[in-house]
Amino acid sequence: MNSFVSSSDPEFDGLQKKLVPLWKSIERLNQDPQTIVVVPSMSIDAIDSGAVMQAYEERFLFLLLLLRQPRARLIYVTSQTILPSIIDYYLDLLPGVIPSHARQRLFLLSPMDGSVRPLSDKLLERPRLIERIRSLIMDLDRAHLVPFNTTNREKELALHLGIPMYGADPKFFPLGTKSGCRKIFMDEDVPYPLGREDIGRKEDLVDAIAQMRRTKPSIRQVMVKLNEGVSGEGNAVIDLTGLPAPGDSKEVAMLDDRLHAMKFELRGATYDSYMKKLEERKAVVEERIMGEEFRSPSVQLRVTPLGKVELLSTHDQLLGGPTGQSYLGCIFPADAAYASLITQEAAKVGRRLAKEGVIGRFALDFVVVRSKNGKWDPYAIEINLRKGGTTHPFLTLQFLTDGTYDTETGIFTAPNGQQKFFVASDHVESPRYRTLTPDDLFDIVVRHNLHFDQTRQTGVVFHMMSALGELGRTGLTAVGNSHEDAKAIYEHAVVVLDDETQGGAA
């Protein structure tokens, strides 16, 4: 499979080797001096406004909790300046730390560029700003870059800064595309849906669907997925019900009609715009797995710079959008009925990626469907070679509670023995929330006792707060002592926000 991984860059490979001695510092909270440079740059079609871009860049402010390490320095870069009260909110969450001490070790930088271009591009255009970041790094041998996704932009940024990047080398990008995933699943004997990869023309798509119908005439819907698509935004659904029998003379013409009628997950997408992207990026088509009982769990893993595969967590994903493919949030941990099942399959992929030389966090998305005998059948559908929507709530829980996740039982336990659960969403939204500023939100949180309480180790942690004014949107992680408790805390928080903004007044 190395055949479709591009060649190495000796200078970058040399930088990455620095992660090996650094790893023990990155891995656990300790007293070692280090500098963490966070550049949450995103390269995603679906982000169409500067406000959304800024909110997603602020989604990773939970990393401020790394300042619990008394000698850690954190440089956090965003496209636009973050409100001081939002920074105070996160610093006040730090257990066992004096906020003013942490604040002295935090450096917030911004190119003051609200355009929708990736943050890394904005930095690469500004050598003075890169030099400013470099000047804040005390020791280049004890620093690393934490990006959101890892494209050649982030690699170039790491080279300019002279520090290694904790994330997959961009040369491995093909392994995380929809076509690359299917090849890995096949190689590693991981169950995945019937389909075909590397589709770059309409004719290939029609031919692939016709072939799938011959193999399995009962298929009712297929999904087309662009090789590069995030949160389901590159997906489209084609309905196959009511077509003539496979091989019928009218089948090809009717499939062509169905292509023109496909439903897109990305709002505003058209047949012509989608097919143009399909030709540019290629795509896969696969059976849409359906059933009475159907879930979309994910497994989060990481490969350490030492090559060790670690299974971190499982989640049930909350999906919505026009065809039910957009990521809205997650429930942690995933249902125990299939958590260990998907973890076992994910481990095969983790071992493969480690063998290839991939490092960093990544997630595997599955669909599971319950068969008539009550057994859950898993199908792997995607590898996300980057941080994802489940990364920030899980790490928030981990940093706040110092708890651990047991992959055998699928249970997360805090040091006091209490099990922990959460419900998290990036889409707590209402037009009425636009009347709120982050400071209004903090006032509501305090008055209604929603705030995460270190004594109880339950409550709500908010994120993406800068999106309130323009988009009426925020995100939250509700931590409880059971699935029901976390759900109740989440729902109570939403009811409070709705009540407080009734009639448009905060």
C-alpha positions as a printed NumPy array, in Angstrom:
array([[  0.   ,   0.   ,   0.   ],
       [  3.014,   2.263,   0.286],
       [  2.631,   2.681,  -3.45 ],
       [  0.104,   5.464,  -2.996],
       [  1.953,   7.284,  -0.207],
       [  4.188,  10.071,  -1.562],
       [  7.901,  10.262,  -0.861],
       [  9.502,  11.544,   2.338],
       [ 11.01 ,  14.974,   2.981],
       [ 14.377,  14.527,   4.794],
       [ 14.226,  17.958,   6.509],
       [ 10.701,  17.346,   7.838],
       [ 11.545,  13.743,   8.823],
       [ 14.48 ,  15.088,  10.83 ],
       [ 12.191,  17.514,  12.678],
       [  9.653,  14.76 ,  13.4  ],
       [ 12.328,  12.619,  15.077],
       [ 12.446,  15.268,  17.84 ],
       [  9.002,  14.06 ,  18.96 ],
       [ 10.48 ,  10.795,  20.263],
       [ 12.403,  12.24 ,  23.258],
       [  9.642,  14.839,  23.755],
       [  6.863,  12.279,  23.911],
       [  6.916,  11.603,  27.649],
       [  6.271,  15.315,  28.23 ],
       [  3.442,  15.432,  25.7  ],
       [  1.93 ,  12.21 ,  26.984],
       [  1.364,  13.053,  30.615],
       [  1.04 ,  16.176,  32.697],
       [  4.414,  16.809,  34.334],
       [  7.001,  19.381,  35.388],
       [  9.084,  19.407,  32.189],
       [  9.492,  22.745,  30.406],
       [  7.886,  22.704,  26.968],
       [  6.143,  24.98 ,  24.49 ],
       [  2.977,  23.892,  22.693],
       [  2.093,  25.887,  19.565],
       [ -1.591,  25.433,  18.668],
       [ -2.625,  26.373,  15.123],
       [ -6.202,  25.051,  14.665],
       [ -6.205,  25.662,  10.917],
       [ -9.013,  24.034,   8.924],
       [ -9.239,  23.318,   5.189],
       [-12.945,  22.57 ,   4.747],
       [-15.321,  23.503,   1.916],
       [-18.301,  23.752,   4.249],
       [-16.913,  26.74 ,   6.175],
       [-18.386,  29.713,   4.379],
       [-17.963,  32.589,   6.826],
       [-15.252,  34.128,   8.97 ],
       [-17.472,  33.754,  12.064],
       [-17.743,  29.984,  11.552],
       [-13.983,  29.764,  10.923],
       [-13.201,  31.655,  14.138],
       [-15.643,  29.524,  16.16 ],
       [-14.029,  26.302,  14.926],
       [-10.572,  27.671,  15.685],
       [-11.747,  28.435,  19.236],
       [-13.221,  24.93 ,  19.571],
       [ -9.799,  23.698,  20.696],
       [ -9.381,  26.187,  23.539],
       [ -9.739,  23.195,  25.895],
       [ -6.002,  22.801,  25.147],
       [ -5.504,  25.718,  27.557],
       [ -6.015,  23.035,  30.204],
       [ -2.476,  21.855,  29.326],
       [ -1.334,  24.878,  31.336],
       [ -1.962,  22.704,  34.39 ],
       [  1.654,  21.714,  33.767],
       [  3.446,  24.453,  35.747],
       [  6.317,  24.851,  33.248],
       [  4.324,  24.531,  30.041],
       [  3.966,  27.541,  27.733],
       [  1.125,  27.626,  25.242],
       [  1.024,  29.736,  22.071],
       [ -2.504,  29.732,  20.634],
       [ -3.072,  31.288,  17.214],
       [ -6.479,  32.23 ,  15.764],
       [ -7.533,  34.241,  12.705],
       [ -9.039,  36.963,  14.89 ],
       [ -8.541,  38.009,  18.508],
       [-10.315,  35.934,  21.158],
       [-12.407,  37.806,  23.75 ],
       [-10.513,  38.032,  27.074],
       [-13.582,  36.776,  28.979],
       [-13.556,  33.544,  26.914],
       [ -9.901,  32.999,  27.859],
       [-10.741,  33.651,  31.527],
       [-13.564,  31.085,  31.29 ],
       [-11.136,  28.307,  30.291],
       [ -8.402,  29.332,  32.749],
       [-10.947,  29.246,  35.575],
       [-11.662,  25.597,  34.722],
       [ -8.052,  24.627,  35.472],
       [ -8.037,  22.338,  38.523],
       [ -5.306,  23.03 ,  41.074],
       [ -3.814,  25.992,  39.196],
       [ -3.714,  29.71 ,  39.969],
       [ -5.253,  31.317,  36.818],
       [ -2.869,  34.324,  36.898],
       [  0.124,  31.938,  36.904],
       [ -1.272,  30.097,  33.9  ],
       [ -2.102,  33.384,  32.141],
       [  1.572,  34.434,  32.19 ],
       [  2.462,  31.281,  30.249],
       [ -0.245,  31.772,  27.589],
       [  0.447,  33.75 ,  24.406],
       [ -2.428,  34.613,  22.065],
       [ -1.526,  35.674,  18.553],
       [ -3.624,  36.563,  15.524],
       [ -3.091,  37.784,  11.953],
       [ -6.367,  39.77 ,  12.357],
       [ -7.63 ,  38.251,   9.118],
       [-11.308,  37.267,   9.172],
       [-11.401,  35.699,   5.699],
       [-12.436,  32.054,   5.261],
       [ -8.989,  30.937,   4.086],
       [ -7.142,  28.382,   6.255],
       [ -5.281,  29.947,   9.185],
       [ -2.004,  28.294,   8.124],
       [ -2.153,  30.176,   4.799],
       [ -2.614,  33.44 ,   6.692],
       [  0.483,  32.709,   8.802],
       [  2.645,  31.621,   5.86 ],
       [  1.883,  34.975,   4.198],
       [  3.138,  36.82 ,   7.294],
       [  6.833,  36.042,   7.991],
       [  6.934,  38.643,  10.792],
       [  4.16 ,  36.828,  12.648],
       [  5.979,  33.503,  12.218],
       [  9.115,  35.166,  13.607],
       [  7.088,  36.451,  16.562],
       [  5.878,  32.891,  17.3  ],
       [  9.466,  31.591,  17.046],
       [ 10.655,  34.268,  19.476],
       [  8.174,  33.008,  22.091],
       [  9.513,  29.435,  21.935],
       [ 12.123,  29.13 ,  24.689],
       [ 13.737,  25.939,  23.374],
       [ 13.076,  24.608,  19.842],
       [ 14.02 ,  21.108,  21.026],
       [ 11.253,  21.165,  23.623],
       [  8.395,  22.46 ,  21.479],
       [  5.878,  21.007,  19.086],
       [  3.095,  22.177,  16.777],
       [ -0.487,  20.984,  17.349],
       [ -2.568,  21.493,  14.184],
       [ -6.203,  20.517,  13.486],
       [ -5.636,  18.818,  10.153],
       [ -2.251,  18.141,   8.612],
       [ -1.855,  19.337,   5.044],
       [  1.293,  20.554,   3.305],
       [  0.462,  24.022,   4.717],
       [  0.935,  22.819,   8.302],
       [  4.066,  20.887,   7.32 ],
       [  5.508,  24.076,   5.783],
       [  4.583,  25.998,   8.928],
       [  6.404,  23.431,  11.096],
       [  9.478,  23.789,   8.888],
       [  9.349,  27.624,   9.158],
       [  9.002,  27.402,  12.939],
       [ 11.682,  24.719,  13.227],
       [  9.554,  22.455,  15.454],
       [  7.981,  19.025,  14.885],
       [  4.255,  18.574,  14.213],
       [  2.18 ,  16.179,  16.298],
       [  0.004,  14.749,  13.543],
       [  0.098,  12.609,  10.43 ],
       [  2.683,  13.585,   7.806],
       [  0.738,  14.958,   4.784],
       [  2.383,  12.261,   2.647],
       [ -0.104,   9.873,   4.292],
       [ -3.073,  11.95 ,   3.11 ],
       [ -4.215,   9.279,   0.589],
       [ -4.682,   6.77 ,   3.433],
       [ -7.391,   8.989,   4.923],
       [ -9.343,   9.594,   1.705],
       [-12.567,   7.669,   1.139],
       [-10.869,   5.528,  -1.536],
       [ -7.774,   4.969,   0.618],
       [ -9.908,   3.899,   3.605],
       [-11.691,   1.202,   1.615],
       [ -8.36 ,  -0.234,   0.437],
       [ -7.08 ,  -0.398,   4.029],
       [-10.313,  -2.032,   5.229],
       [ -9.973,  -4.633,   2.487],
       [ -6.269,  -5.268,   3.256],
       [ -6.865,  -5.602,   7.001],
       [-10.012,  -7.738,   6.767],
       [-12.226,  -5.087,   8.404],
       [-15.908,  -5.328,   7.339],
       [-17.023,  -2.411,   5.11 ],
       [-19.957,  -1.711,   2.756],
       [-20.223,  -3.074,  -0.772],
       [-18.999,  -0.446,  -3.253],
       [-16.233,   0.841,  -5.456],
       [-13.465,   3.42 ,  -5.018],
       [-11.49 ,   5.792,  -7.289],
       [-14.5  ,   6.978,  -9.294],
       [-13.658,  10.056, -11.369],
       [-16.353,  10.175, -14.072],
       [-20.137,   9.945, -14.292],
       [-19.838,   6.857, -16.507],
       [-17.728,   5.097, -13.849],
       [-20.345,   5.941, -11.24 ],
       [-23.233,   4.522, -13.302],
       [-21.197,   1.416, -14.119],
       [-20.27 ,   0.872, -10.456],
       [-23.896,   1.166,  -9.284],
       [-25.074,  -1.235, -12.01 ],
       [-22.402,  -3.731, -10.925],
       [-23.403,  -3.348,  -7.25 ],
       [-27.043,  -4.064,  -8.174],
       [-25.981,  -7.237,  -9.98 ],
       [-24.028,  -8.322,  -6.883],
       [-26.823,  -7.384,  -4.445],
       [-30.197,  -6.659,  -6.136],
       [-31.819,  -5.698,  -2.797],
       [-29.813,  -2.423,  -2.464],
       [-32.227,   0.473,  -1.899],
       [-29.85 ,   3.437,  -1.665],
       [-26.195,   4.157,  -2.388],
       [-23.981,   6.914,  -1.058],
       [-21.487,   8.806,  -3.166],
       [-18.669,  10.304,  -1.108],
       [-16.028,  12.685,  -2.404],
       [-12.544,  11.483,  -1.464],
       [-12.017,  14.661,   0.56 ],
       [-15.074,  15.587,   2.575],
       [-15.493,  16.447,   6.255],
       [-18.508,  15.827,   8.542],
       [-20.466,  14.257,   5.689],
       [-20.335,  17.457,   3.611],
       [-19.006,  15.642,   0.515],
       [-21.756,  13.026,   0.553],
       [-24.783,  12.505,  -1.687],
       [-27.535,   9.863,  -1.585],
       [-28.977,   8.143,  -4.661],
       [-32.315,   6.333,  -4.424],
       [-32.462,   2.998,  -6.27 ],
       [-36.011,   1.912,  -5.431],
       [-38.359,   1.221,  -8.351],
       [-35.596,   0.61 , -10.896],
       [-35.877,  -2.214, -13.453],
       [-34.065,  -5.492, -12.757],
       [-30.241,  -5.401, -12.902],
       [-29.084,  -5.731, -16.515],
       [-32.354,  -4.426, -17.995],
       [-31.907,  -2.373, -21.193],
       [-33.408,   0.714, -19.51 ],
       [-31.238,   0.464, -16.372],
       [-28.357,   2.739, -17.478],
       [-30.657,   5.544, -18.68 ],
       [-32.701,   5.371, -15.463],
       [-29.564,   5.359, -13.301],
       [-28.486,   8.516, -15.124],
       [-31.805,  10.115, -14.151],
       [-31.329,   9.04 , -10.529],
       [-27.883,  10.659, -10.504],
       [-29.444,  13.985, -11.5  ],
       [-31.939,  13.593,  -8.627],
       [-29.376,  12.735,  -5.916],
       [-29.688,  14.518,  -2.568],
       [-26.655,  16.436,  -1.321],
       [-25.563,  16.832,   2.276],
       [-23.89 ,  20.189,   1.6  ],
       [-26.554,  22.884,   1.388],
       [-26.411,  24.774,  -1.883],
       [-24.629,  21.97 ,  -3.776],
       [-25.883,  21.323,  -7.309],
       [-25.481,  18.353,  -9.626],
       [-23.001,  20.257, -11.818],
       [-20.913,  21.586,  -8.904],
       [-20.822,  18.153,  -7.268],
       [-19.832,  16.289, -10.437],
       [-17.08 ,  18.847, -11.077],
       [-15.647,  18.104,  -7.613],
       [-16.027,  14.366,  -8.261],
       [-13.857,  14.699, -11.377],
       [-11.266,  16.782,  -9.479],
       [-11.048,  14.688,  -6.301],
       [-12.512,  11.314,  -7.243],
       [-15.018,   9.552,  -5.024],
       [-16.365,   6.244,  -3.753],
       [-19.847,   4.83 ,  -4.09 ],
       [-21.108,   2.347,  -1.531],
       [-24.257,   0.743,  -0.283],
       [-26.051,   2.84 ,   2.314],
       [-26.339,   0.483,   5.267],
       [-29.876,   0.652,   6.632],
       [-31.873,  -1.17 ,   9.274],
       [-34.512,  -0.855,  11.957],
       [-31.833,  -0.327,  14.603],
       [-28.961,   1.643,  13.156],
       [-26.227,   3.675,  14.872],
       [-23.112,   5.62 ,  13.848],
       [-20.376,   5.059,  16.442],
       [-16.724,   6.048,  16.175],
       [-13.468,   4.95 ,  17.76 ],
       [-10.711,   7.395,  18.59 ],
       [ -7.098,   6.195,  18.5  ],
       [ -3.615,   7.582,  18.439],
       [ -0.243,   6.295,  17.348],
       [  2.515,   7.699,  19.563],
       [  5.852,   8.891,  18.148],
       [  7.197,   5.61 ,  19.588],
       [  4.891,   3.689,  17.222],
       [  2.533,   2.431,  19.944],
       [ -1.19 ,   2.187,  19.081],
       [ -3.496,   3.474,  21.84 ],
       [ -7.279,   3.035,  21.744],
       [ -8.624,   6.176,  23.4  ],
       [-12.415,   6.205,  23.353],
       [-15.673,   5.246,  21.647],
       [-18.61 ,   7.533,  20.894],
       [-22.073,   7.311,  19.403],
       [-22.318,  10.108,  16.847],
       [-25.361,  12.367,  16.601],
       [-26.046,  12.991,  12.916],
       [-28.443,  15.322,  11.101],
       [-28.61 ,  17.451,   7.985],
       [-30.526,  16.93 ,   4.722],
       [-29.589,  13.243,   4.328],
       [-28.599,  12.487,   7.919],
       [-24.85 ,  12.562,   7.218],
       [-23.708,  15.761,   8.983],
       [-21.936,  15.466,  12.325],
       [-23.838,  17.387,  15.026],
       [-22.469,  15.938,  18.243],
       [-21.743,  12.771,  20.195],
       [-22.578,  10.66 ,  23.229],
       [-19.755,   9.139,  25.285],
       [-19.088,   6.289,  25.702],
       [-20.645,   4.308,  22.842],
       [-23.23 ,   1.642,  23.655],
       [-21.565,  -1.268,  25.461],
       [-23.424,  -3.679,  23.149],
       [-20.938,  -2.936,  20.359],
       [-18.185,  -0.72 ,  21.837],
       [-15.648,  -3.554,  22.159],
       [-16.676,  -4.962,  18.753],
       [-15.802,  -1.751,  16.885],
       [-12.699,  -1.246,  19.041],
       [-11.333,  -4.62 ,  17.897],
       [-11.832,  -3.662,  14.233],
       [-10.338,  -0.192,  14.8  ],
       [ -7.25 ,  -1.792,  16.38 ],
       [ -6.512,  -3.593,  13.078],
       [ -6.516,  -0.241,  11.245],
       [ -4.435,   1.366,  14.007],
       [ -1.767,  -1.313,  13.702],
       [ -1.708,  -0.859,   9.931],
       [ -1.323,   2.931,  10.155],
       [  1.423,   2.571,  12.775],
       [  3.247,   0.169,  10.434],
       [  2.982,   2.763,   7.651],
       [  4.577,   5.362,   9.961],
       [  1.516,   7.504,  10.771],
       [  1.563,   9.328,  14.135],
       [ -1.046,  11.395,  15.976],
       [ -4.74 ,  11.172,  16.724],
       [ -7.261,   9.812,  14.278],
       [-10.779,   8.429,  14.352],
       [-12.572,   5.558,  12.658],
       [-16.258,   5.969,  11.82 ],
       [-18.529,   2.934,  11.722],
       [-22.156,   2.157,  11.111],
       [-23.636,  -0.71 ,  13.106],
       [-26.968,  -2.36 ,  12.407],
       [-28.775,  -4.937,  14.526],
       [-29.643,  -8.13 ,  12.69 ],
       [-32.743, -10.249,  13.382],
       [-30.856, -12.452,  15.839],
       [-30.086,  -9.386,  17.968],
       [-26.396,  -9.264,  17.006],
       [-24.828,  -5.953,  15.949],
       [-22.98 ,  -6.018,  12.608],
       [-20.272,  -3.34 ,  12.203],
       [-19.181,  -1.713,   8.93 ],
       [-16.163,   0.607,   8.834],
       [-16.868,   3.627,   6.634],
       [-14.157,   6.222,   7.188],
       [-10.716,   7.007,   8.615],
       [-10.231,  10.623,   9.752],
       [ -6.477,  11.245,   9.868],
       [ -6.9  ,  14.336,  12.052],
       [ -8.615,  15.554,  15.144],
       [-12.373,  15.35 ,  14.793],
       [-15.64 ,  16.408,  16.384],
       [-15.207,  13.884,  19.204],
       [-11.659,  15.011,  20.103],
       [-12.415,  18.206,  22.033],
       [-15.207,  16.909,  24.321],
       [-13.277,  13.758,  25.222],
       [-10.048,  15.614,  25.975],
       [-12.024,  18.203,  27.944],
       [-13.406,  15.389,  30.135],
       [ -9.97 ,  13.808,  30.469],
       [ -8.209,  17.071,  31.388],
       [-10.932,  18.073,  33.883],
       [-11.259,  14.749,  35.696],
       [ -7.917,  12.953,  35.171],
       [-10.014,   9.874,  34.446],
       [ -9.188,   6.878,  32.266],
       [-11.067,   4.922,  29.604],
       [-10.996,   1.116,  29.746],
       [-11.168,  -0.296,  26.214],
       [-12.219,  -3.745,  27.468],
       [-15.309,  -2.535,  29.327],
       [-15.923,   0.697,  27.383],
       [-16.149,   2.606,  30.684],
       [-14.496,   5.917,  31.709],
       [-13.703,   6.226,  35.427],
       [-12.553,   9.26 ,  37.419],
       [ -9.88 ,   8.795,  40.139],
       [-12.632,   8.761,  42.819],
       [-14.133,   5.637,  41.185],
       [-17.117,   7.475,  39.679],
       [-17.99 ,   6.579,  36.08 ],
       [-18.295,   9.56 ,  33.716],
       [-20.464,  10.143,  30.66 ],
       [-21.134,  13.097,  28.39 ],
       [-23.333,  14.455,  25.635],
       [-21.619,  17.037,  23.414],
       [-22.705,  19.144,  20.452],
       [-21.22 ,  21.819,  18.196],
       [-24.748,  22.813,  17.141],
       [-26.606,  24.333,  20.093],
       [-28.282,  26.994,  18.015],
       [-31.295,  29.255,  17.703],
       [-31.803,  32.634,  16.006],
       [-32.683,  33.963,  19.483],
       [-29.204,  33.125,  20.811],
       [-27.857,  35.918,  18.61 ],
       [-29.013,  38.341,  21.308],
       [-26.376,  36.866,  23.667],
       [-22.763,  37.899,  24.068],
       [-20.344,  35.399,  25.654],
       [-20.52 ,  37.515,  28.84 ],
       [-24.324,  37.161,  28.845],
       [-23.851,  33.404,  28.499],
       [-21.481,  33.308,  31.478],
       [-24.007,  35.264,  33.542],
       [-26.752,  32.744,  32.654],
       [-24.426,  29.804,  33.411],
       [-23.605,  31.14 ,  36.882],
       [-27.183,  32.117,  37.787],
       [-28.539,  28.693,  36.798],
       [-25.651,  26.706,  38.257],
       [-24.846,  25.091,  34.895],
       [-21.098,  25.567,  35.261],
       [-18.833,  22.51 ,  35.476],
       [-18.261,  21.952,  39.195],
       [-14.895,  20.445,  40.158],
       [-16.311,  19.158,  43.452],
       [-19.118,  17.163,  41.792],
       [-17.194,  16.766,  38.523],
       [-20.435,  17.26 ,  36.617],
       [-21.903,  20.182,  34.69 ],
       [-21.495,  21.987,  31.384],
       [-18.425,  23.247,  29.521],
       [-19.178,  25.603,  26.616],
       [-17.151,  26.119,  23.434],
       [-17.455,  28.047,  20.131],
       [-18.939,  30.966,  22.077],
       [-17.758,  33.626,  19.632],
       [-20.362,  32.33 ,  17.137],
       [-23.281,  33.494,  19.299],
       [-23.629,  37.057,  18.002],
       [-23.467,  36.377,  14.277],
       [-24.745,  32.798,  14.043],
       [-26.811,  32.233,  17.197],
       [-24.702,  29.146,  17.787],
       [-22.521,  27.676,  20.498],
       [-21.29 ,  24.238,  21.524],
       [-21.367,  22.437,  24.836],
       [-20.206,  19.287,  26.607],
       [-22.531,  18.1  ,  29.406],
       [-20.741,  15.776,  31.851],
       [-22.769,  13.474,  34.095],
       [-22.479,  10.301,  36.184],
       [-24.62 ,   8.197,  33.817],
       [-25.879,   8.415,  30.23 ],
       [-29.249,   9.61 ,  31.59 ],
       [-27.605,  12.167,  33.892],
       [-25.484,  13.639,  31.064],
       [-28.52 ,  13.801,  28.753],
       [-30.603,  15.526,  31.45 ],
       [-27.833,  18.1  ,  32.117],
       [-27.54 ,  18.763,  28.358],
       [-31.293,  19.168,  27.88 ],
       [-31.594,  21.387,  30.967],
       [-28.854,  23.696,  29.607],
       [-30.697,  24.061,  26.278],
       [-34.013,  24.765,  28.058],
       [-32.307,  27.45 ,  30.174],
       [-30.844,  29.133,  27.068],
       [-34.22 ,  28.998,  25.334],
       [-36.014,  30.459,  28.372],
       [-33.414,  33.209,  28.834],
       [-33.715,  34.325,  25.205],
       [-37.521,  34.103,  25.039],
       [-38.868,  37.17 ,  23.275],
       [-35.373,  38.054,  22.015],
       [-34.129,  39.546,  25.271],
       [-31.316,  38.015,  27.262]])
